[in-house]
Amino acid sequence: KARGGSIRILTTVPTSRKRGPDRTVLDDEIIQIPAMDFPMPSYKRPANAAQLESDGYVVGKMLGQRAMAELSAFRPTIMHITAPDGGGLAAISWAYRHNVPVLATWHSNFHEYTKFYPLPALTAPIVQFWLRFFYMQTPLILVPTAQLRLELVSKLGLNPRRMGVWGRGINGRVFTPELRSEAFRAKHGIDNQTVLLCWSSRIVVEKRFDIFVEVIRRLTSDGLKV
């Protein structure tokens, strides 16, 4: 968009929940697709949660006639796939039928999630089969690191020639000690010697909150205030 392009986002989330204060995504850039709840044992929706929230993942089932009509009207020049669900598979199929190039990016290590839940010996092969089948449909898969690329080749049997590394990370101009705010610390009663940590994720077992806890434990054992 910054370079003058236009986008459409296929998502299971209603437009009203995609609005943000910066308005980076406009209402007419959202195309909602049919969804289904995929409950997870470690998820527990708070009593005051919005009605639309789920006790797990919300996954796309398909595109639906309305979404396909909106895509046809938009006439995309490339399809970027981020979620390995039914909606993503339908989007890949639509792109091939309309001669639209496709690429996928890897965002979550779903192949590892099964070891945190019951019956991993049963569920792991099923998840791995689905991921292998899904990503075999895309000519290019971009992953965050070279190490993860090797892991997916080894564990899922993906073709290394169809994989590339798209490095990602935090914005060093935004997350920098130069922007340390003494006013923020004073407002919340935090002294200058205390280490401030931030957890930015859902608190569920597959997100490895135990590593975050271990970091806190090691810092405190070294005599630091956290």
N, CA, C and O of each residue as an XYZ file, in Angstrom:
904
protein
N       0.823     -1.197      0.000
C       0.000      0.000      0.000
C       0.864      1.256      0.000
O       0.512      2.259     -0.622
N       2.000      1.198      0.703
C       2.878      2.366      0.764
C       3.435      2.715     -0.606
O       3.821      3.858     -0.852
N       3.477      1.730     -1.498
C       4.007      1.968     -2.841
C       2.904      2.114     -3.886
O       3.158      2.031     -5.088
N       1.695      2.328     -3.421
C       0.604      2.584     -4.352
C      -0.210      1.374     -4.745
O      -1.098      1.479     -5.591
N       0.072      0.219     -4.147
C      -0.702     -0.982     -4.470
C      -1.995     -1.037     -3.683
O      -2.232     -0.218     -2.795
N      -2.825     -2.004     -4.015
C      -4.081     -2.213     -3.293
C      -4.163     -3.665     -2.856
O      -3.571     -4.541     -3.487
N      -4.888     -3.923     -1.787
C      -4.936     -5.259     -1.201
C      -6.367     -5.668     -0.881
O      -7.269     -4.838     -0.767
N      -6.538     -6.971     -0.740
C      -7.746     -7.538     -0.151
C      -7.284     -8.628      0.808
O      -6.398     -9.416      0.477
N      -7.883     -8.674      1.997
C      -7.489     -9.634      3.020
C      -8.620    -10.631      3.221
O      -9.716    -10.256      3.637
N      -8.358    -11.897      2.928
C      -9.317    -12.964      3.190
C      -9.155    -13.383      4.645
O      -8.062    -13.781      5.048
N     -10.200    -13.304      5.428
C     -10.082    -13.596      6.850
C     -11.392    -14.141      7.400
O     -12.471    -13.877      6.871
N     -11.266    -14.908      8.475
C     -12.457    -15.413      9.165
C     -12.986    -14.399     10.170
O     -14.086    -14.560     10.698
N     -12.201    -13.350     10.437
C     -12.567    -12.368     11.460
C     -13.432    -11.281     10.856
O     -13.057    -10.707      9.833
N     -14.570    -10.978     11.446
C     -15.446     -9.925     10.921
C     -14.741     -8.578     10.848
O     -13.813     -8.309     11.611
N     -15.186     -7.743      9.932
C     -14.571     -6.439      9.717
C     -14.498     -5.627     10.992
O     -13.499     -4.949     11.234
N     -15.544     -5.681     11.819
C     -15.603     -4.858     13.025
C     -14.477     -5.169     13.994
O     -14.111     -4.318     14.804
N     -13.911     -6.388     13.928
C     -12.834     -6.758     14.855
C     -11.460     -6.578     14.236
O     -10.444     -6.821     14.887
N     -11.425     -6.145     12.961
C     -10.150     -5.882     12.322
C      -9.789     -4.395     12.383
O      -8.664     -4.024     12.051
N     -10.717     -3.552     12.798
C     -10.448     -2.129     12.836
C      -9.462     -1.807     13.940
O      -9.593     -2.300     15.061
N      -8.483     -0.990     13.631
C      -7.526     -0.561     14.631
C      -7.474      0.942     14.682
O      -7.998      1.610     13.791
N      -6.848      1.494     15.714
C      -6.791      2.945     15.841
C      -6.032      3.615     14.709
O      -6.289      4.777     14.392
N      -5.077      2.879     14.082
C      -4.317      3.491     13.000
C      -4.991      3.322     11.647
O      -4.565      3.916     10.657
N      -6.055      2.500     11.607
C      -6.824      2.291     10.379
C      -5.932      1.842      9.225
O      -6.100      2.302      8.095
N      -4.991      0.951      9.502
C      -4.125      0.452      8.441
C      -4.873     -0.455      7.477
O      -4.470     -0.615      6.325
N      -5.963     -1.048      7.950
C      -6.801     -1.885      7.102
C      -8.192     -1.265      7.041
O      -8.831     -1.060      8.074
N      -8.654     -0.971      5.850
C      -9.954     -0.350      5.671
C     -11.038     -1.411      5.536
O     -10.761     -2.561      5.194
N     -12.269     -1.011      5.809
C     -13.384     -1.958      5.778
C     -13.515     -2.648      4.424
O     -13.754     -3.854      4.361
N     -13.359     -1.892      3.344
C     -13.569     -2.484      2.017
C     -12.387     -3.325      1.557
O     -12.420     -3.881      0.459
N     -11.330     -3.429      2.385
C     -10.201     -4.289      2.057
C     -10.332     -5.662      2.704
O      -9.479     -6.525      2.500
N     -11.388     -5.873      3.479
C     -11.621     -7.141      4.154
C     -12.634     -7.978      3.384
O     -13.706     -7.490      3.023
N     -12.294     -9.231      3.134
C     -13.232    -10.198      2.555
C     -13.380    -11.334      3.563
O     -12.450    -12.113      3.766
N     -14.531    -11.425      4.183
C     -14.739    -12.451      5.207
C     -15.135    -13.773      4.551
O     -15.943    -13.803      3.623
N     -14.549    -14.871      5.051
C     -14.838    -16.194      4.521
C     -15.465    -17.058      5.611
O     -15.291    -16.770      6.796
N     -16.189    -18.109      5.236
C     -16.813    -18.997      6.232
C     -15.774    -19.611      7.162
O     -14.665    -19.945      6.743
N     -16.151    -19.755      8.434
C     -15.196    -20.225      9.439
C     -15.802    -21.304     10.316
O     -17.013    -21.524     10.321
N     -14.936    -21.965     11.050
C     -15.363    -22.940     12.041
C     -14.427    -22.855     13.242
O     -13.248    -22.534     13.096
N     -14.960    -23.145     14.430
C     -14.140    -23.152     15.638
C     -13.366    -24.459     15.738
O     -13.886    -25.535     15.443
N     -12.110    -24.340     16.162
C     -11.265    -25.511     16.398
C     -10.807    -25.440     17.849
O      -9.762    -24.857     18.133
N     -11.579    -26.031     18.785
C     -11.275    -25.898     20.220
C      -9.907    -26.470     20.566
O      -9.464    -27.460     19.983
N      -9.243    -25.825     21.530
C      -7.957    -26.284     22.034
C      -8.056    -26.452     23.539
O      -8.618    -25.588     24.213
N      -7.524    -27.544     24.090
C      -7.655    -27.810     25.524
C      -7.090    -26.721     26.426
O      -7.595    -26.510     27.529
N      -6.044    -26.026     25.970
C      -5.403    -25.039     26.841
C      -6.056    -23.667     26.765
O      -5.684    -22.760     27.510
N      -7.037    -23.506     25.862
C      -7.695    -22.216     25.728
C      -8.868    -22.137     26.681
O      -9.622    -23.098     26.829
N      -9.021    -21.018     27.312
C     -10.164    -20.787     28.174
C     -10.606    -19.353     27.994
O      -9.910    -18.426     28.410
N     -11.765    -19.165     27.373
C     -12.259    -17.826     27.119
C     -12.709    -17.168     28.413
O     -13.483    -17.766     29.160
N     -12.240    -15.927     28.711
C     -12.674    -15.227     29.923
C     -14.179    -14.993     29.906
O     -14.801    -14.944     28.845
N     -14.747    -14.851     31.082
C     -16.188    -14.653     31.191
C     -16.639    -13.373     30.499
O     -17.763    -13.293     30.005
N     -15.750    -12.359     30.463
C     -16.119    -11.087     29.853
C     -15.656    -10.976     28.399
O     -15.653     -9.881     27.837
N     -15.264    -12.095     27.788
C     -14.788    -12.071     26.406
C     -15.927    -11.748     25.453
O     -17.099    -11.979     25.749
N     -15.548    -11.209     24.305
C     -16.555    -10.895     23.289
C     -17.224    -12.169     22.797
O     -16.632    -13.247     22.820
N     -18.444    -12.031     22.360
C     -19.226    -13.178     21.913
C     -18.560    -13.902     20.752
O     -18.712    -15.113     20.593
N     -17.811    -13.141     19.935
C     -17.207    -13.726     18.741
C     -15.929    -14.494     19.041
O     -15.417    -15.201     18.172
N     -15.406    -14.367     20.253
C     -14.172    -15.054     20.571
C     -14.403    -16.547     20.750
O     -15.507    -16.988     21.067
N     -13.338    -17.316     20.539
C     -13.446    -18.770     20.552
C     -12.529    -19.370     21.605
O     -11.535    -18.756     21.990
N     -12.865    -20.581     22.076
C     -12.005    -21.324     22.990
C     -10.983    -22.132     22.193
O     -10.827    -23.333     22.413
N     -10.297    -21.479     21.280
C      -9.329    -22.157     20.439
C      -9.050    -21.342     19.195
O      -9.108    -20.113     19.217
N      -8.747    -22.036     18.109
C      -8.495    -21.365     16.845
C      -9.798    -21.232     16.057
O     -10.704    -22.055     16.184
N      -9.872    -20.193     15.250
C     -10.949    -20.047     14.279
C     -10.312    -20.249     12.911
O      -9.443    -19.473     12.515
N     -10.729    -21.273     12.190
C     -10.090    -21.621     10.918
C     -11.060    -21.435      9.767
O     -12.273    -21.577      9.926
N     -10.515    -21.121      8.622
C     -11.334    -20.956      7.429
C     -11.741    -22.300      6.850
O     -10.930    -23.223      6.773
N     -12.993    -22.406      6.446
C     -13.491    -23.653      5.854
C     -13.355    -23.650      4.337
O     -12.952    -24.647      3.738
N     -13.694    -22.524      3.723
C     -13.741    -22.414      2.267
C     -13.765    -20.931      1.924
O     -13.651    -20.085      2.811
N     -13.912    -20.613      0.641
C     -14.051    -19.211      0.261
C     -15.503    -18.768      0.265
O     -15.836    -17.706      0.791
N     -16.352    -19.575     -0.316
C     -17.751    -19.178     -0.432
C     -17.969    -18.355     -1.692
O     -17.036    -17.745     -2.214
N     -19.209    -18.341     -2.179
C     -19.527    -17.660     -3.436
C     -19.266    -16.157     -3.359
O     -18.746    -15.562     -4.302
N     -19.627    -15.557     -2.239
C     -19.449    -14.102     -2.118
C     -17.976    -13.719     -2.169
O     -17.605    -12.774     -2.864
N     -17.125    -14.454     -1.430
C     -15.696    -14.146     -1.411
C     -15.088    -14.339     -2.799
O     -14.268    -13.528     -3.230
N     -15.478    -15.401     -3.501
C     -14.942    -15.629     -4.841
C     -15.367    -14.541     -5.803
O     -14.597    -14.148     -6.679
N     -16.594    -14.047     -5.647
C     -17.060    -12.957     -6.506
C     -16.270    -11.678     -6.239
O     -15.919    -10.949     -7.168
N     -15.993    -11.412     -4.959
C     -15.214    -10.220     -4.621
C     -13.785    -10.335     -5.131
O     -13.208     -9.351     -5.593
N     -13.206    -11.549     -5.049
C     -11.862    -11.756     -5.579
C     -11.830    -11.543     -7.090
O     -10.914    -10.910     -7.616
N     -12.823    -12.068     -7.776
C     -12.881    -11.915     -9.233
C     -12.992    -10.451     -9.620
O     -12.393    -10.017    -10.604
N     -13.760     -9.688     -8.846
C     -13.904     -8.264     -9.131
C     -12.607     -7.504     -8.848
O     -12.279     -6.541     -9.542
N     -11.879     -7.943     -7.830
C     -10.627     -7.282     -7.455
C      -9.505     -7.595     -8.437
O      -8.666     -6.737     -8.713
N      -9.483     -8.819     -8.968
C      -8.487     -9.267     -9.941
C      -7.062     -9.126     -9.393
O      -6.289     -8.312     -9.900
N      -6.705     -9.906     -8.368
C      -5.361     -9.801     -7.780
C      -4.280    -10.243     -8.757
O      -4.526    -11.051     -9.653
N      -3.083     -9.701     -8.572
C      -1.941    -10.097     -9.399
C      -1.061    -11.121     -8.696
O      -0.189    -11.723     -9.321
N      -1.286    -11.322     -7.391
C      -0.570    -12.344     -6.643
C      -1.398    -12.725     -5.421
O      -2.118    -11.896     -4.866
N      -1.288    -13.994     -5.003
C      -2.013    -14.492     -3.833
C      -0.993    -14.889     -2.765
O      -0.135    -15.739     -3.002
N      -1.095    -14.269     -1.590
C      -0.187    -14.534     -0.474
C      -0.938    -15.343      0.578
O      -1.902    -14.855      1.168
N      -0.500    -16.578      0.813
C      -1.176    -17.491      1.733
C      -0.440    -17.505      3.072
O       0.774    -17.704      3.114
N      -1.179    -17.291      4.168
C      -0.547    -17.273      5.493
C      -1.087    -18.346      6.436
O      -0.427    -18.673      7.421
N      -2.265    -18.900      6.163
C      -2.875    -19.866      7.090
C      -3.125    -21.193      6.378
O      -3.804    -21.218      5.351
N      -2.586    -22.308      6.909
C      -2.768    -23.616      6.280
C      -4.085    -24.275      6.683
O      -4.085    -25.347      7.289
N      -5.198    -23.641      6.352
C      -6.506    -24.201      6.677
C      -7.323    -24.386      5.406
O      -6.808    -24.213      4.302
N      -8.592    -24.736      5.562
C      -9.433    -24.957      4.395
C      -9.597    -23.718      3.548
O      -9.648    -23.799      2.320
N      -9.679    -22.558      4.205
C      -9.777    -21.306      3.470
C      -8.538    -21.037      2.646
O      -8.630    -20.579      1.507
N      -7.359    -21.324      3.227
C      -6.118    -21.140      2.488
C      -6.025    -22.069      1.292
O      -5.586    -21.662      0.217
N      -6.440    -23.323      1.478
C      -6.404    -24.285      0.374
C      -7.351    -23.859     -0.741
O      -7.022    -23.990     -1.920
N      -8.523    -23.351     -0.374
C      -9.483    -22.875     -1.369
C      -8.938    -21.661     -2.116
O      -9.176    -21.509     -3.314
N      -8.208    -20.799     -1.413
C      -7.610    -19.631     -2.053
C      -6.542    -20.044     -3.065
O      -6.435    -19.454     -4.140
N      -5.752    -21.062     -2.712
C      -4.751    -21.575     -3.649
C      -5.432    -22.119     -4.895
O      -5.001    -21.844     -6.014
N      -6.499    -22.894     -4.701
C      -7.238    -23.462     -5.829
C      -7.810    -22.361     -6.716
O      -7.736    -22.444     -7.942
N      -8.378    -21.333     -6.095
C      -8.941    -20.213     -6.862
C      -7.846    -19.535     -7.673
O      -8.053    -19.201     -8.840
N      -6.685    -19.329     -7.066
C      -5.586    -18.660     -7.752
C      -5.129    -19.444     -8.977
O      -4.884    -18.866    -10.036
N      -5.015    -20.764     -8.828
C      -4.600    -21.577     -9.974
C      -5.624    -21.530    -11.103
O      -5.262    -21.468    -12.278
N      -6.897    -21.561    -10.741
C      -7.940    -21.518    -11.772
C      -7.953    -20.193    -12.528
O      -8.396    -20.128    -13.675
N      -7.466    -19.136    -11.878
C      -7.475    -17.810    -12.497
C      -6.068    -17.337    -12.882
O      -5.847    -16.153    -13.135
N      -5.125    -18.282    -12.920
C      -3.751    -17.986    -13.352
C      -3.107    -16.866    -12.543
O      -2.439    -15.992    -13.095
N      -3.316    -16.903    -11.234
C      -2.727    -15.918    -10.328
C      -1.561    -16.582     -9.592
O      -1.752    -17.640     -8.992
N      -0.375    -16.002     -9.619
C       0.773    -16.582     -8.902
C       0.498    -16.691     -7.400
O      -0.213    -15.870     -6.820
N       1.084    -17.735     -6.783
C       0.848    -18.005     -5.369
C       2.170    -18.144     -4.628
O       3.123    -18.734     -5.138
N       2.215    -17.596     -3.421
C       3.313    -17.889     -2.506
C       2.738    -18.025     -1.109
O       1.681    -17.473     -0.801
N       3.445    -18.769     -0.267
C       3.003    -18.972      1.117
C       4.116    -18.545      2.067
O       5.300    -18.664      1.752
N       3.719    -18.049      3.227
C       4.690    -17.738      4.277
C       4.340    -18.542      5.521
O       3.170    -18.755      5.837
N       5.378    -18.980      6.216
C       5.228    -19.834      7.402
C       5.258    -18.953      8.647
O       6.184    -18.167      8.845
N       4.215    -19.099      9.493
C       4.098    -18.234     10.663
C       3.993    -18.980     11.988
O       4.336    -18.415     13.026
N       3.537    -20.211     11.990
C       3.358    -20.958     13.243
C       3.859    -22.380     13.064
O       3.640    -22.999     12.023
N       4.534    -22.896     14.086
C       5.064    -24.265     14.026
C       3.993    -25.269     14.445
O       4.109    -25.922     15.482
N       2.955    -25.382     13.626
C       1.849    -26.278     13.949
C       2.307    -27.727     14.091
O       1.691    -28.501     14.824
N       3.373    -28.100     13.404
C       3.845    -29.485     13.467
C       4.379    -29.830     14.851
O       4.533    -31.008     15.173
N       4.667    -28.812     15.684
C       5.152    -29.066     17.035
C       4.053    -28.972     18.087
O       4.248    -29.408     19.222
N       2.921    -28.420     17.733
C       1.861    -28.182     18.721
C       1.317    -29.483     19.308
O       0.912    -29.513     20.471
N       1.303    -30.543     18.528
C       0.671    -31.782     18.978
C       1.345    -32.373     20.209
O       0.689    -33.061     20.992
N       2.633    -32.124     20.399
C       3.325    -32.724     21.545
C       2.905    -32.111     22.876
O       3.257    -32.625     23.938
N       2.160    -31.023     22.821
C       1.695    -30.377     24.049
C       0.278    -30.813     24.431
O      -0.265    -30.345     25.432
N      -0.316    -31.700     23.643
C      -1.698    -32.100     23.875
C      -1.816    -33.620     23.922
O      -0.877    -34.326     23.554
N      -2.967    -34.130     24.374
C      -3.136    -35.583     24.498
C      -2.987    -36.313     23.162
O      -3.255    -35.758     22.096
N      -2.554    -37.566     23.250
C      -2.432    -38.478     22.110
C      -1.548    -37.943     20.981
O      -1.956    -37.971     19.819
N      -0.359    -37.461     21.298
C       0.500    -36.928     20.232
C       0.886    -37.970     19.194
O       1.074    -37.641     18.022
N       1.007    -39.230     19.617
C       1.370    -40.285     18.663
C       0.301    -40.450     17.594
O       0.593    -40.878     16.477
N      -0.937    -40.111     17.935
C      -2.037    -40.212     16.977
C      -2.197    -38.941     16.163
O      -2.381    -38.997     14.947
N      -2.127    -37.796     16.830
C      -2.417    -36.527     16.145
C      -1.244    -36.005     15.319
O      -1.458    -35.358     14.294
N      -0.014    -36.272     15.742
C       1.149    -35.733     15.032
C       1.195    -36.170     13.570
O       1.388    -35.320     12.702
N       1.024    -37.475     13.253
C       1.052    -37.870     11.844
C      -0.056    -37.218     11.018
O       0.142    -36.915      9.841
N      -1.217    -37.003     11.632
C      -2.324    -36.376     10.914
C      -1.995    -34.928     10.576
O      -2.198    -34.480      9.448
N      -1.482    -34.199     11.571
C      -1.128    -32.793     11.352
C      -0.004    -32.683     10.332
O      -0.046    -31.829      9.446
N       0.999    -33.543     10.453
C       2.116    -33.492      9.522
C       1.677    -33.823      8.102
O       2.162    -33.221      7.144
N       0.762    -34.776      7.962
C       0.248    -35.118      6.638
C      -0.469    -33.916      6.016
O      -0.267    -33.601      4.843
N      -1.309    -33.251      6.815
C      -2.056    -32.105      6.294
C      -1.107    -30.970      5.889
O      -1.262    -30.384      4.818
N      -0.134    -30.664      6.739
C       0.795    -29.589      6.420
C       1.603    -29.905      5.173
O       1.825    -29.031      4.335
N       2.042    -31.152      5.048
C       2.797    -31.553      3.860
C       1.929    -31.417      2.608
O       2.368    -30.880      1.590
N       0.695    -31.909      2.698
C      -0.220    -31.818      1.556
C      -0.493    -30.357      1.201
O      -0.471    -29.980      0.029
N      -0.751    -29.534      2.229
C      -1.107    -28.135      1.980
C       0.030    -27.392      1.283
O      -0.185    -26.748      0.256
N       1.235    -27.479      1.837
C       2.334    -26.677      1.304
C       2.908    -27.247      0.013
O       3.643    -26.558     -0.695
N       2.582    -28.491     -0.297
C       2.972    -29.020     -1.605
C       2.189    -28.366     -2.732
O       2.572    -28.475     -3.897
N       1.095    -27.685     -2.397
C       0.285    -27.019     -3.412
C       0.852    -25.661     -3.818
O       0.412    -25.077     -4.808
N       1.830    -25.153     -3.057
C       2.371    -23.827     -3.334
C       3.764    -23.932     -3.943
O       4.573    -24.737     -3.483
N       4.058    -23.140     -4.961
C       5.368    -23.219     -5.606
C       6.489    -22.594     -4.800
O       7.662    -22.872     -5.049
N       6.136    -21.739     -3.820
C       7.160    -21.078     -3.015
C       6.660    -20.911     -1.586
O       5.555    -20.419     -1.357
N       7.493    -21.329     -0.621
C       7.196    -21.170      0.804
C       8.343    -20.374      1.426
O       9.506    -20.764      1.317
N       8.017    -19.274      2.069
C       9.026    -18.450      2.729
C       8.949    -18.673      4.232
O       7.885    -18.526      4.834
N      10.084    -19.030      4.839
C      10.142    -19.308      6.273
C      11.065    -18.293      6.944
O      11.876    -17.668      6.260
N      10.966    -18.112      8.263
C      11.733    -17.065      8.933
C      13.241    -17.300      9.003
O      14.017    -16.345      8.951
N      13.668    -18.577      9.122
C      15.102    -18.850      9.310
C      15.561    -20.040      8.477
O      14.757    -20.877      8.068
N      16.852    -20.099      8.234
C      17.428    -21.227      7.506
C      17.294    -22.510      8.313
O      17.093    -23.580      7.737
N      17.403    -22.423      9.649
C      17.269    -23.591     10.500
C      15.875    -24.193     10.398
O      15.729    -25.413     10.338
N      14.845    -23.342     10.377
C      13.477    -23.839     10.240
C      13.270    -24.466      8.866
O      12.531    -25.442      8.735
N      13.901    -23.926      7.867
C      13.809    -24.512      6.519
C      14.318    -25.940      6.540
O      13.670    -26.832      5.991
N      15.470    -26.177      7.166
C      16.021    -27.527      7.262
C      15.095    -28.436      8.058
O      14.923    -29.605      7.712
N      14.496    -27.905      9.124
C      13.605    -28.696      9.966
C      12.360    -29.135      9.202
O      11.925    -30.280      9.333
N      11.788    -28.244      8.413
C      10.574    -28.576      7.664
C      10.870    -29.558      6.536
O      10.035    -30.394      6.190
N      12.046    -29.448      5.977
C      12.456    -30.426      4.962
C      12.589    -31.798      5.600
O      12.152    -32.795      5.025
N      13.196    -31.860      6.798
C      13.430    -33.127      7.479
C      12.148    -33.743      8.030
O      11.908    -34.938      7.854
N      11.324    -32.933      8.697
C      10.159    -33.474      9.398
C       8.914    -33.589      8.531
O       8.105    -34.497      8.723
N       8.755    -32.677      7.579
C       7.547    -32.700      6.740
C       7.812    -33.193      5.330
O       6.879    -33.478      4.579
N       9.083    -33.295      4.970
C       9.400    -33.761      3.626
C       9.132    -32.739      2.549
O       8.879    -33.106      1.401
N       9.183    -31.450      2.894
C       8.949    -30.403      1.905
C      10.157    -30.275      0.984
O      11.282    -30.596      1.366
N       9.910    -29.810     -0.212
C      10.959    -29.687     -1.216
C      11.805    -28.443     -0.930
O      11.286    -27.329     -0.995
N      13.095    -28.606     -0.616
C      13.928    -27.438     -0.282
C      14.071    -26.454     -1.432
O      14.323    -25.270     -1.212
N      13.910    -26.944     -2.668
C      14.036    -26.061     -3.824
C      12.853    -25.107     -3.954
O      12.915    -24.121     -4.688
N      11.772    -25.415     -3.231
C      10.587    -24.554     -3.285
C      10.462    -23.731     -2.007
O       9.394    -23.198     -1.706
N      11.553    -23.631     -1.262
C      11.534    -22.894     -0.001
C      12.602    -21.814     -0.001
O      13.696    -21.999     -0.534
N      12.268    -20.691      0.603
C      13.220    -19.595      0.742
C      13.146    -19.039      2.152
O      12.231    -19.366      2.908
N      14.104    -18.203      2.503
C      14.146    -17.594      3.828
C      13.749    -16.127      3.715
O      14.364    -15.354      2.982
N      12.719    -15.768      4.451
C      12.279    -14.376      4.551
C      12.472    -13.966      6.006
O      11.586    -14.154      6.839
N      13.638    -13.407      6.296
C      13.967    -13.058      7.670
C      13.048    -11.981      8.218
O      12.704    -11.021      7.529
N      12.660    -12.164      9.474
C      11.800    -11.189     10.133
C      12.348    -10.863     11.510
O      13.205    -11.583     12.021
N      11.873     -9.803     12.108
C      12.338     -9.424     13.435
C      11.648     -8.159     13.883
O      10.718     -7.682     13.233
N      12.105     -7.620     14.995
C      11.487     -6.411     15.511
C      12.072     -5.177     14.836
O      13.169     -5.226     14.279
N      11.346     -4.090     14.888
C      11.799     -2.827     14.336
C      12.737     -2.166     15.341
O      12.299     -1.698     16.393
N      14.021     -2.130     15.016
C      15.014     -1.593     15.935
C      14.893     -0.105     16.181
O      15.455      0.411     17.147
N      14.167      0.592     15.320
C      13.966      2.024     15.526
C      12.820      2.294     16.492
O      12.714      3.384     17.055
N      11.962      1.291     16.679
C      10.834      1.432     17.598
C      11.165      0.805     18.942
O      10.908      1.401     19.988
N      11.735     -0.396     18.920
C      12.093     -1.103     20.152
C      13.583     -0.903     20.416
O      14.415     -1.707     19.997
N      13.896      0.167     21.106
C      15.283      0.537     21.358
C      15.412      1.163     22.740
O      14.493      1.850     23.185
N      16.536      0.944     23.438
C      16.745      1.574     24.747
C      16.721      3.102     24.679
O      16.518      3.765     25.696
N      16.930      3.665     23.479
C      16.917      5.113     23.333
C      15.536      5.702     23.621
O      15.410      6.889     23.921
N      14.505      4.867     23.528
C      13.138      5.343     23.778
C      12.672      4.989     25.187
O      11.480      5.063     25.485
N      13.596      4.611     26.043
C      13.258      4.321     27.435
C      12.521      5.508     28.050
O      12.945      6.655     27.908
N      11.416      5.221     28.731
C      10.579      6.285     29.281
C      10.616      6.274     30.805
O      10.059      5.382     31.445
N      11.273      7.267     31.369
C      11.288      7.392     32.821
C       9.902      7.789     33.326
O       9.514      7.433     34.439
N       9.162      8.528     32.504
C       7.809      8.935     32.891
C       6.904      7.714     33.034
O       6.085      7.647     33.951
N       7.054      6.750     32.129
C       6.260      5.523     32.208
C       6.572      4.764     33.490
O       5.667      4.287     34.176
N       7.851      4.656     33.807
C       8.258      3.954     35.025
C       7.713      4.655     36.272
O       7.215      4.013     37.197
N       7.818      5.981     36.275
C       7.339      6.731     37.434
C       5.825      6.580     37.595
O       5.320      6.470     38.712
N       5.115      6.577     36.477
C       3.656      6.456     36.507
C       3.221      5.139     37.127
O       2.216      5.081     37.836
N       3.987      4.070     36.856
C       3.617      2.737     37.336
C       4.427      2.302     38.567
O       4.369      1.141     38.971
N       5.176      3.230     39.155
C       5.922      2.921     40.374
C       7.057      1.955     40.176
O       7.328      1.135     41.053
N       7.739      2.027     39.029
C       8.836      1.112     38.714
C      10.153      1.877     38.770
O      10.315      2.888     38.086
N      11.086      1.404     39.575
C      12.346      2.140     39.700
C      13.273      1.848     38.520
O      12.987      0.992     37.683
N      14.383      2.573     38.472
C      15.281      2.492     37.319
C      16.070      1.191     37.244
O      16.595      0.851     36.183
N      16.164      0.452     38.361
C      16.946     -0.784     38.363
C      16.128     -2.013     37.968
O      16.695     -3.083     37.747
N      14.824     -1.876     37.879
C      13.960     -3.016     37.570
C      13.954     -3.317     36.078
O      13.820     -2.413     35.254
N      14.101     -4.605     35.736
C      14.031     -5.052     34.340
C      12.568     -5.259     33.967
O      11.849     -6.004     34.634
N      12.135     -4.598     32.903
C      10.753     -4.735     32.439
C      10.688     -5.756     31.307
O      11.415     -5.639     30.321
N       9.831     -6.742     31.446
C       9.642     -7.761     30.415
C       8.209     -7.699     29.899
O       7.278     -7.387     30.641
N       8.055     -7.997     28.632
C       6.720     -7.990     28.022
C       6.484     -9.307     27.302
O       7.310     -9.744     26.501
N       5.352     -9.937     27.591
C       4.937    -11.158     26.882
C       3.862    -10.766     25.885
O       2.793    -10.298     26.278
N       4.129    -10.950     24.606
C       3.182    -10.571     23.563
C       2.715    -11.812     22.814
O       3.205    -12.123     21.728
N       1.766    -12.508     23.408
C       1.236    -13.719     22.785
C       0.097    -14.239     23.647
O      -0.138    -13.746     24.751
N      -0.605    -15.237     23.132
C      -1.593    -15.916     23.967
C      -0.869    -16.768     25.008
O       0.212    -17.294     24.745
N      -1.470    -16.900     26.185
C      -0.863    -17.732     27.225
C      -1.435    -19.144     27.091
O      -2.393    -19.512     27.771
N      -0.830    -19.913     26.207
C      -1.219    -21.296     25.961
C       0.062    -22.125     25.862
O       1.127    -21.593     25.550
N      -0.044    -23.402     26.123
C       1.168    -24.230     26.258
C       2.015    -24.259     24.990
O       3.243    -24.283     25.074
N       1.376    -24.255     23.806
C       2.149    -24.372     22.578
C       2.956    -23.117     22.256
O       3.843    -23.153     21.404
N       2.654    -22.007     22.933
C       3.437    -20.785     22.736
C       4.649    -20.731     23.665
O       5.383    -19.742     23.670
N       4.862    -21.794     24.452
C       6.035    -21.976     25.298
C       6.194    -20.846     26.314
O       7.251    -20.222     26.408
N       5.127    -20.597     27.069
C       5.195    -19.627     28.153
C       6.200    -20.057     29.214
O       6.705    -19.229     29.972
N       6.489    -21.368     29.265
C       7.458    -21.862     30.244
C       8.850    -21.282     30.023
O       9.613    -21.125     30.976
N       9.191    -20.960     28.768
C      10.488    -20.348     28.481
C      10.537    -18.940     29.056
O      11.555    -18.520     29.607
N       9.437    -18.217     28.924
C       9.348    -16.866     29.486
C       9.511    -16.904     31.006
O      10.206    -16.071     31.589
N       8.856    -17.887     31.641
C       8.968    -18.042     33.088
C      10.405    -18.370     33.483
O      10.902    -17.874     34.494
N      11.069    -19.202     32.689
C      12.450    -19.567     32.985
C      13.375    -18.358     32.871
O      14.322    -18.228     33.647
N      13.106    -17.469     31.904
C      13.906    -16.250     31.770
C      13.776    -15.405     33.031
O      14.772    -14.893     33.543
N      12.553    -15.259     33.532
C      12.333    -14.492     34.753
C      13.074    -15.134     35.930
O      13.693    -14.447     36.742
N      12.995    -16.471     36.001
C      13.652    -17.181     37.104
C      15.163    -16.965     37.076
O      15.782    -16.745     38.117
N      15.747    -17.029     35.892
C      17.198    -16.888     35.782
C      17.638    -15.454     36.081
O      18.688    -15.244     36.689
N      16.847    -14.475     35.661
C      17.186    -13.093     35.956
C      17.147    -12.823     37.455
O      18.034    -12.169     38.005
N      16.115    -13.332     38.100
C      15.997    -13.122     39.554
C      17.096    -13.875     40.308
O      17.605    -13.388     41.317
N      17.459    -15.059     39.815
C      18.534    -15.820     40.476
C      19.876    -15.133     40.334
O      20.787    -15.361     41.131
N      20.001    -14.280     39.307
C      21.232    -13.498     39.117
C      21.206    -12.197     39.910
O      22.121    -11.379     39.810
N      20.155    -12.015     40.696
C      20.085    -10.849     41.551
C      19.428     -9.623     40.940
O      19.488     -8.536     41.513
N      18.802     -9.787     39.784
C      18.145     -8.647     39.122
C      16.694     -8.533     39.564
O      16.030     -9.535     39.829
N      16.218     -7.309     39.638
C      14.811     -7.062     39.915
C      14.033     -7.120     38.612
O      14.409     -6.493     37.622
N      12.941     -7.880     38.623
C      12.154     -8.062     37.392
C      10.719     -7.592     37.647
O       9.881     -7.653     36.748
